[in-house]
């Protein structure tokens, strides 16, 4: 068959148009894929009612999810993390934080499970401090001392909440205004705490606060972890690393003495991964005072302000947790005062040492100890703190 020049021209034109069309279709397809991927990052945030306060105020629950399958439940009462699922080395997801299934139990008897703590996390000696020559009296709700913000700290109020998707992941932004004089603290304090669950299985917690009068602030998060996912089991088989060369010894009321003691040669040395249970039963004065670990470690400074503070590994499940913060201290609490009277979420009860806490914070009793970093907040300043928990396997 003879092929004429016009035929060749039209044939070439047809091939070129087909090629351009295919390229255009490919571009459109790639664009659709990007859109789908972008949309898939808009992980749904479920909002439900968790319960109702005695005055009728509804307590909401927000379930944050990521692409990996991790879920974190946060309720507006106390900003409490009630559930946090994480995979083991076989990909099996289990809840790894202690807590309750209903609001009534949190209202009735709750050792700060999963809660936001403020205005002042940890203890203040004798419930007293001075600021600019004026003395302030706080509730003594822990023997002779003030603990975790008082009788009605931030763990016992209902926060306002807004759920939103960010570039980093699903988030819930909690806000609360503490009135001037609330629990004895000076100044109106406007607080905002944002929980963000990333697709890298990180929970990024960012705290902000401003005041209209000089005051003191020390906020933290009080989740109890058990990486085994079995809440009736003790956490003594977890291996802990703390990035700290020194810790704060305490007196009989668990108030720091002011000394910063080297951990070397003591049961408080976690500079290398060590079983929590390895030396917890040692006849040591500090361990005897706390009935185990309930002390603040002085975190080592790094090249960057936001640095690794701790890791925890549970060898049997493979779950591995990293904690990053810009705070100077870390309170490691080994669940010494859990006594088996509280019901566990999966049945049974929470026995002694069935959970541990890693609370990033400024030091206990800082308002009364000039050698500790300041916790003062002035008008015009912004309190800013950040802690990130990352869960993986190894």
Kinemage of the C-alpha trace (Angstrom):
@kinemage 1
@onewidth
@group {chain A} dominant
@subgroup {mainchain}
@vectorlist {calphas} color= white
{ca unk a 1} P 0.000 0.000 0.000
{ca unk a 2} L 1.340 3.428 -0.963
{ca unk a 3} L 1.626 6.052 1.764
{ca unk a 4} L 1.313 9.637 0.593
{ca unk a 5} L 2.954 12.642 2.266
{ca unk a 6} L -0.373 14.019 3.587
{ca unk a 7} L -1.062 10.624 5.095
{ca unk a 8} L 2.304 10.698 6.820
{ca unk a 9} L 1.587 14.228 8.086
{ca unk a 10} L -1.762 13.255 9.574
{ca unk a 11} L -0.315 10.070 11.025
{ca unk a 12} L 2.476 12.010 12.765
{ca unk a 13} L -0.022 14.616 13.973
{ca unk a 14} L -2.217 11.832 15.390
{ca unk a 15} L 0.732 10.287 17.245
{ca unk a 16} L 1.763 13.677 18.686
{ca unk a 17} L -1.762 14.433 19.868
{ca unk a 18} L -2.064 10.994 21.448
{ca unk a 19} L 1.268 11.511 23.231
{ca unk a 20} L 0.240 14.940 24.524
{ca unk a 21} L -3.119 13.589 25.586
{ca unk a 22} L -1.515 10.712 27.450
{ca unk a 23} L 0.866 13.088 29.195
{ca unk a 24} L -2.038 15.329 30.149
{ca unk a 25} L -4.026 12.351 31.442
{ca unk a 26} L -0.970 11.244 33.409
{ca unk a 27} L -0.645 14.701 34.958
{ca unk a 28} L -4.330 14.700 35.854
{ca unk a 29} L -3.955 11.239 37.369
{ca unk a 30} L -0.955 12.348 39.424
{ca unk a 31} L -2.904 15.413 40.562
{ca unk a 32} L -5.786 13.205 41.662
{ca unk a 33} L -3.386 10.973 43.591
{ca unk a 34} L -1.946 13.966 45.417
{ca unk a 35} L -5.409 15.180 46.238
{ca unk a 36} L -6.384 11.772 47.568
{ca unk a 37} L -3.190 11.622 49.617
{ca unk a 38} L -3.812 15.100 50.980
{ca unk a 39} L -7.391 14.225 51.817
{ca unk a 40} L -6.325 10.983 53.472
{ca unk a 41} L -4.240 13.003 55.912
{ca unk a 42} L -7.414 14.744 57.020
{ca unk a 43} L -8.014 11.930 59.462
{ca unk a 44} L -11.506 12.025 60.929
{ca unk a 45} L -11.737 13.293 64.500
{ca unk a 46} L -14.667 11.703 66.270
{ca unk a 47} L -16.519 13.813 68.822
{ca unk a 48} L -18.841 12.080 71.266
{ca unk a 49} L -20.278 12.690 74.731
{ca unk a 50} L -18.278 10.890 77.408
{ca unk a 51} L -20.520 11.825 80.318
{ca unk a 52} L -22.185 14.616 82.255
{ca unk a 53} L -20.973 16.638 85.211
{ca unk a 54} L -23.168 16.961 88.325
{ca unk a 55} L -24.190 20.463 87.157
{ca unk a 56} L -25.284 19.136 83.774
{ca unk a 57} L -22.208 20.200 81.807
{ca unk a 58} L -21.506 17.676 79.073
{ca unk a 59} L -18.008 16.230 78.899
{ca unk a 60} L -16.909 15.609 75.324
{ca unk a 61} L -14.531 12.958 74.052
{ca unk a 62} L -12.352 13.489 70.997
{ca unk a 63} L -10.780 10.518 69.251
{ca unk a 64} L -7.659 11.438 67.289
{ca unk a 65} L -6.548 8.963 64.597
{ca unk a 66} L -3.617 8.712 62.239
{ca unk a 67} L -2.850 6.798 59.028
{ca unk a 68} L -0.907 4.150 60.934
{ca unk a 69} L -3.945 3.119 62.975
{ca unk a 70} L -3.016 4.724 66.290
{ca unk a 71} L -5.854 6.316 68.281
{ca unk a 72} L -5.839 8.707 71.233
{ca unk a 73} L -8.968 9.591 73.221
{ca unk a 74} L -9.034 12.948 75.016
{ca unk a 75} L -11.905 14.170 77.194
{ca unk a 76} L -12.647 17.762 78.124
{ca unk a 77} L -12.761 16.934 81.842
{ca unk a 78} L -9.199 17.502 83.003
{ca unk a 79} L -7.884 17.274 79.439
{ca unk a 80} L -7.528 13.586 80.292
{ca unk a 81} L -6.073 11.055 77.857
{ca unk a 82} L -8.383 8.107 78.539
{ca unk a 83} L -7.086 5.727 75.855
{ca unk a 84} L -4.001 5.468 73.676
{ca unk a 85} L -3.504 2.533 71.333
{ca unk a 86} L -0.079 1.466 70.072
{ca unk a 87} L 1.132 -1.519 68.017
{ca unk a 88} L 3.401 -4.248 69.348
{ca unk a 89} L 6.139 -5.908 67.266
{ca unk a 90} L 3.477 -8.063 65.584
{ca unk a 91} L 1.338 -5.061 64.663
{ca unk a 92} L -1.271 -5.724 67.340
{ca unk a 93} L -2.740 -2.497 68.740
{ca unk a 94} L -3.500 -2.278 72.454
{ca unk a 95} L -4.349 0.485 74.902
{ca unk a 96} L -1.199 1.477 76.846
{ca unk a 97} L -2.461 4.101 79.331
{ca unk a 98} L -4.212 3.545 82.643
{ca unk a 99} L -7.631 5.103 83.164
{ca unk a 100} L -11.344 4.423 83.398
{ca unk a 101} L -14.218 3.630 81.041
{ca unk a 102} L -16.620 6.209 82.484
{ca unk a 103} L -16.674 9.767 83.810
{ca unk a 104} L -18.144 8.776 87.168
{ca unk a 105} L -15.000 6.890 88.107
{ca unk a 106} L -12.779 9.860 87.195
{ca unk a 107} L -14.956 12.093 89.395
{ca unk a 108} L -15.034 9.645 92.285
{ca unk a 109} L -11.431 8.524 92.762
{ca unk a 110} L -8.660 9.364 90.359
{ca unk a 111} L -4.897 9.484 90.996
{ca unk a 112} L -4.504 12.020 88.146
{ca unk a 113} L -4.802 9.320 85.456
{ca unk a 114} L -3.979 10.932 82.092
{ca unk a 115} L -4.716 14.476 83.255
{ca unk a 116} L -3.386 17.941 82.521
{ca unk a 117} L -1.825 19.328 85.708
{ca unk a 118} L -1.767 22.979 86.796
{ca unk a 119} L -1.375 25.642 87.786
{ca unk a 120} L 1.595 23.977 89.420
{ca unk a 121} L 2.612 20.400 88.694
{ca unk a 122} L 4.217 18.560 91.602
{ca unk a 123} L 4.646 19.811 95.195
{ca unk a 124} L 5.031 23.184 96.893
{ca unk a 125} L 6.268 22.989 100.484
{ca unk a 126} L 3.679 23.839 103.143
{ca unk a 127} L 1.383 25.262 100.465
{ca unk a 128} L 3.124 28.633 100.622
{ca unk a 129} L 5.215 30.831 98.369
{ca unk a 130} L 6.097 34.521 98.072
{ca unk a 131} L 6.101 36.781 95.063
{ca unk a 132} L 7.308 40.388 95.148
{ca unk a 133} L 7.215 40.341 98.942
{ca unk a 134} L 3.645 39.065 99.174
{ca unk a 135} L 2.889 35.636 100.639
{ca unk a 136} L 0.338 33.313 99.057
{ca unk a 137} L -1.406 30.389 100.747
{ca unk a 138} L -2.411 27.326 98.748
{ca unk a 139} L -4.340 24.199 99.680
{ca unk a 140} L -2.351 21.562 101.536
{ca unk a 141} L -3.810 18.532 99.781
{ca unk a 142} L -0.784 16.244 100.169
{ca unk a 143} L 0.020 16.078 103.850
{ca unk a 144} L 1.518 19.447 104.749
{ca unk a 145} L 2.187 20.290 101.112
{ca unk a 146} L 0.413 21.534 98.017
{ca unk a 147} L 0.177 19.052 95.132
{ca unk a 148} L -0.760 19.388 91.443
{ca unk a 149} L -2.660 22.658 91.656
{ca unk a 150} L -4.749 22.040 94.762
{ca unk a 151} L -8.209 20.764 95.593
{ca unk a 152} L -9.532 21.637 92.149
{ca unk a 153} L -6.580 21.871 89.823
{ca unk a 154} L -6.671 21.812 86.042
{ca unk a 155} L -7.239 18.057 86.207
{ca unk a 156} L -10.723 18.643 87.681
{ca unk a 157} L -12.144 21.374 85.433
{ca unk a 158} L -13.962 21.119 82.102
{ca unk a 159} L -11.899 22.626 79.300
{ca unk a 160} L -13.208 24.224 76.128
{ca unk a 161} L -12.164 22.221 73.088
{ca unk a 162} L -11.822 22.675 69.338
{ca unk a 163} L -10.895 19.776 67.060
{ca unk a 164} L -8.960 20.532 63.909
{ca unk a 165} L -6.784 18.944 61.263
{ca unk a 166} L -3.346 20.486 60.864
{ca unk a 167} L -0.419 19.869 58.541
{ca unk a 168} L 1.095 17.768 61.322
{ca unk a 169} L -1.974 15.653 62.050
{ca unk a 170} L -5.296 15.444 63.877
{ca unk a 171} L -5.414 17.813 66.846
{ca unk a 172} L -7.596 18.996 69.679
{ca unk a 173} L -6.982 22.411 71.206
{ca unk a 174} L -8.033 22.784 74.831
{ca unk a 175} L -8.410 26.135 76.561
{ca unk a 176} L -9.217 27.220 80.091
{ca unk a 177} L -9.220 30.512 81.998
{ca unk a 178} L -8.156 30.261 85.627
{ca unk a 179} L -9.517 33.242 87.556
{ca unk a 180} L -7.397 35.527 89.701
{ca unk a 181} L -7.188 33.881 93.129
{ca unk a 182} L -8.314 30.433 91.954
{ca unk a 183} L -6.827 27.856 94.345
{ca unk a 184} L -4.881 30.739 95.895
{ca unk a 185} L -2.804 31.629 92.827
{ca unk a 186} L -2.471 35.293 91.796
{ca unk a 187} L -3.502 36.573 88.376
{ca unk a 188} L -5.954 35.510 85.720
{ca unk a 189} L -4.276 32.803 83.670
{ca unk a 190} L -5.381 31.982 80.128
{ca unk a 191} L -4.147 28.507 79.219
{ca unk a 192} L -4.110 26.662 75.903
{ca unk a 193} L -2.949 23.065 75.446
{ca unk a 194} L -2.854 21.363 72.052
{ca unk a 195} L -2.615 17.611 71.525
{ca unk a 196} L -1.538 16.651 67.977
{ca unk a 197} L -1.319 13.034 66.786
{ca unk a 198} L 1.072 12.721 63.841
{ca unk a 199} L 1.313 9.969 61.235
{ca unk a 200} L 4.690 9.037 62.772
{ca unk a 201} L 2.906 7.828 65.937
{ca unk a 202} L 3.903 10.916 67.903
{ca unk a 203} L 1.705 12.781 70.343
{ca unk a 204} L 2.934 16.367 70.363
{ca unk a 205} L 1.735 18.330 73.416
{ca unk a 206} L 2.178 22.108 73.372
{ca unk a 207} L 1.312 24.386 76.284
{ca unk a 208} L 0.795 28.168 76.202
{ca unk a 209} L -0.271 30.532 78.989
{ca unk a 210} L -0.507 34.286 79.617
{ca unk a 211} L -1.333 36.207 82.790
{ca unk a 212} L -2.479 39.677 83.832
{ca unk a 213} L -0.484 39.634 87.102
{ca unk a 214} L 2.850 38.101 88.129
{ca unk a 215} L 2.213 34.449 88.980
{ca unk a 216} L 3.813 31.006 88.920
{ca unk a 217} L 3.157 28.298 86.313
{ca unk a 218} L 4.338 24.708 85.900
{ca unk a 219} L 2.161 22.583 83.614
{ca unk a 220} L 2.550 18.891 82.829
{ca unk a 221} L 0.780 15.757 81.607
{ca unk a 222} L 0.145 12.883 84.019
{ca unk a 223} L -0.475 9.781 81.899
{ca unk a 224} L 0.353 6.432 83.472
{ca unk a 225} L 1.852 4.039 80.906
{ca unk a 226} L 2.047 0.273 80.773
{ca unk a 227} L 3.528 -0.667 77.398
{ca unk a 228} L 2.632 -4.336 77.887
{ca unk a 229} L -1.018 -3.428 77.330
{ca unk a 230} L -1.833 -5.619 80.349
{ca unk a 231} L -2.883 -3.350 83.206
{ca unk a 232} L -2.841 -6.075 85.827
{ca unk a 233} L 0.882 -6.586 85.150
{ca unk a 234} L 3.581 -4.529 86.873
{ca unk a 235} L 5.906 -2.270 84.900
{ca unk a 236} L 9.068 -3.644 86.537
{ca unk a 237} L 9.968 -5.490 83.297
{ca unk a 238} L 10.168 -2.214 81.330
{ca unk a 239} L 13.638 -0.858 80.553
{ca unk a 240} L 14.124 2.860 81.200
{ca unk a 241} L 16.694 5.390 80.010
{ca unk a 242} L 16.814 8.905 81.503
{ca unk a 243} L 19.039 11.572 79.976
{ca unk a 244} L 20.131 12.914 83.364
{ca unk a 245} L 23.374 12.949 85.350
{ca unk a 246} L 21.731 14.257 88.525
{ca unk a 247} L 18.446 14.014 90.421
{ca unk a 248} L 16.756 15.916 93.251
{ca unk a 249} L 16.820 14.128 96.635
{ca unk a 250} L 13.729 14.736 98.780
{ca unk a 251} L 12.763 14.956 102.435
{ca unk a 252} L 10.037 13.001 104.215
{ca unk a 253} L 7.324 15.068 102.509
{ca unk a 254} L 8.872 14.411 99.072
{ca unk a 255} L 9.988 18.045 98.850
{ca unk a 256} L 13.422 18.531 97.210
{ca unk a 257} L 16.181 19.353 99.683
{ca unk a 258} L 17.816 21.708 97.174
{ca unk a 259} L 20.695 19.350 96.438
{ca unk a 260} L 21.350 18.140 92.896
{ca unk a 261} L 22.892 14.719 93.514
{ca unk a 262} L 24.833 12.706 90.897
{ca unk a 263} L 23.040 9.505 89.891
{ca unk a 264} L 26.294 7.606 89.403
{ca unk a 265} L 26.601 4.666 91.770
{ca unk a 266} L 22.970 4.932 92.942
{ca unk a 267} L 19.683 3.180 92.006
{ca unk a 268} L 18.758 6.478 90.290
{ca unk a 269} L 21.232 5.924 87.464
{ca unk a 270} L 19.260 5.272 84.267
{ca unk a 271} L 21.873 6.663 81.882
{ca unk a 272} L 21.816 3.271 80.202
{ca unk a 273} L 18.652 1.248 79.603
{ca unk a 274} L 17.907 -0.558 82.852
{ca unk a 275} L 14.958 -2.543 84.132
{ca unk a 276} L 12.736 -0.375 86.320
{ca unk a 277} L 12.580 -3.279 88.757
{ca unk a 278} L 16.310 -3.888 88.850
{ca unk a 279} L 17.051 -1.731 91.914
{ca unk a 280} L 13.636 -0.500 93.004
{ca unk a 281} L 13.711 -2.788 96.036
{ca unk a 282} L 17.164 -1.656 97.160
{ca unk a 283} L 17.461 -0.497 100.762
{ca unk a 284} L 18.065 3.122 99.843
{ca unk a 285} L 16.927 6.127 101.879
{ca unk a 286} L 15.508 7.976 98.877
{ca unk a 287} L 13.669 4.912 97.579
{ca unk a 288} L 12.297 4.270 101.051
{ca unk a 289} L 10.961 7.834 101.291
{ca unk a 290} L 9.160 7.591 97.950
{ca unk a 291} L 8.176 3.904 98.344
{ca unk a 292} L 9.965 3.573 95.028
{ca unk a 293} L 10.784 6.142 92.377
{ca unk a 294} L 8.920 9.434 92.818
{ca unk a 295} L 11.663 11.947 92.111
{ca unk a 296} L 12.613 14.657 89.664
{ca unk a 297} L 15.640 14.117 87.443
{ca unk a 298} L 17.626 17.154 86.207
{ca unk a 299} L 17.693 16.635 82.459
{ca unk a 300} L 20.971 17.118 80.650
{ca unk a 301} L 21.099 20.066 78.331
{ca unk a 302} L 21.615 19.358 74.659
{ca unk a 303} L 22.742 21.306 71.630
{ca unk a 304} L 19.086 22.093 71.059
{ca unk a 305} L 16.575 23.143 73.703
{ca unk a 306} L 14.102 20.484 72.554
{ca unk a 307} L 15.905 17.204 73.181
{ca unk a 308} L 15.522 13.541 74.066
{ca unk a 309} L 14.701 13.162 77.755
{ca unk a 310} L 13.820 9.492 78.160
{ca unk a 311} L 13.133 6.183 76.439
{ca unk a 312} L 11.229 3.122 77.642
{ca unk a 313} L 11.357 -0.346 76.092
{ca unk a 314} L 9.113 -3.300 76.845
{ca unk a 315} L 11.093 -6.249 75.432
{ca unk a 316} L 8.235 -8.774 75.355
{ca unk a 317} L 5.918 -6.673 73.151
{ca unk a 318} L 8.691 -4.660 71.510
{ca unk a 319} L 6.929 -1.382 72.259
{ca unk a 320} L 9.378 1.492 72.528
{ca unk a 321} L 8.625 5.024 73.723
{ca unk a 322} L 10.721 8.160 73.322
{ca unk a 323} L 10.065 11.392 75.216
{ca unk a 324} L 11.312 14.771 74.003
{ca unk a 325} L 10.915 18.078 75.843
{ca unk a 326} L 12.208 21.599 76.380
{ca unk a 327} L 11.593 21.349 80.143
{ca unk a 328} L 14.523 21.192 82.619
{ca unk a 329} L 13.147 18.293 84.664
{ca unk a 330} L 11.426 14.926 84.474
{ca unk a 331} L 9.443 13.399 87.325
{ca unk a 332} L 9.646 9.630 87.069
{ca unk a 333} L 6.936 8.000 89.174
{ca unk a 334} L 6.722 4.216 89.389
{ca unk a 335} L 3.074 3.996 90.517
{ca unk a 336} L 3.986 3.341 94.137
{ca unk a 337} L 0.692 4.514 95.627
{ca unk a 338} L -1.607 2.456 93.403
{ca unk a 339} L -3.027 -0.078 95.832
{ca unk a 340} L -5.354 -2.416 93.956
{ca unk a 341} L -8.574 -0.628 94.934
{ca unk a 342} L -9.279 1.011 91.559
{ca unk a 343} L -10.902 -0.949 88.704
{ca unk a 344} L -8.798 -1.416 85.571
{ca unk a 345} L -10.219 -0.842 82.104
{ca unk a 346} L -9.725 -4.419 80.968
{ca unk a 347} L -10.819 -6.057 84.207
{ca unk a 348} L -9.034 -6.571 87.489
{ca unk a 349} L -7.571 -3.645 89.423
{ca unk a 350} L -4.636 -1.272 89.250
{ca unk a 351} L -2.089 -2.747 91.625
{ca unk a 352} L 1.030 -1.054 92.931
{ca unk a 353} L 3.451 -0.310 90.079
{ca unk a 354} L 1.035 -1.255 87.316
{ca unk a 355} L 1.842 2.030 85.572
{ca unk a 356} L 4.632 4.605 85.354
{ca unk a 357} L 4.631 8.347 84.688
{ca unk a 358} L 7.215 10.490 82.931
{ca unk a 359} L 6.118 14.041 83.735
{ca unk a 360} L 8.143 16.752 82.003
{ca unk a 361} L 8.231 19.894 84.126
{ca unk a 362} L 10.126 22.508 86.111
{ca unk a 363} L 11.366 21.355 89.498
{ca unk a 364} L 9.107 20.764 92.523
{ca unk a 365} L 8.966 23.603 95.059
{ca unk a 366} L 10.778 25.978 92.687
{ca unk a 367} L 9.000 29.090 94.070
{ca unk a 368} L 10.723 28.460 97.409
{ca unk a 369} L 14.142 27.437 96.101
{ca unk a 370} L 16.228 30.179 94.526
{ca unk a 371} L 18.724 27.687 93.110
{ca unk a 372} L 16.075 26.151 90.846
{ca unk a 373} L 14.992 27.531 87.434
{ca unk a 374} L 12.311 30.193 87.799
{ca unk a 375} L 8.624 29.389 87.305
{ca unk a 376} L 7.544 33.040 87.393
{ca unk a 377} L 5.321 34.371 84.603
{ca unk a 378} L 4.839 38.117 84.151
{ca unk a 379} L 2.208 40.062 82.195
{ca unk a 380} L 3.325 40.459 78.591
{ca unk a 381} L 5.205 37.162 78.649
{ca unk a 382} L 4.039 33.816 77.245
{ca unk a 383} L 4.612 30.562 79.065
{ca unk a 384} L 5.586 28.013 76.440
{ca unk a 385} L 6.318 24.329 76.967
{ca unk a 386} L 6.432 21.348 74.636
{ca unk a 387} L 6.625 17.589 75.140
{ca unk a 388} L 6.475 14.877 72.499
{ca unk a 389} L 5.863 11.165 73.097
{ca unk a 390} L 6.748 8.837 70.225
{ca unk a 391} L 5.737 5.169 70.185
{ca unk a 392} L 7.363 2.579 67.926
{ca unk a 393} L 8.744 -0.973 68.168
{ca unk a 394} L 12.210 -2.484 68.327
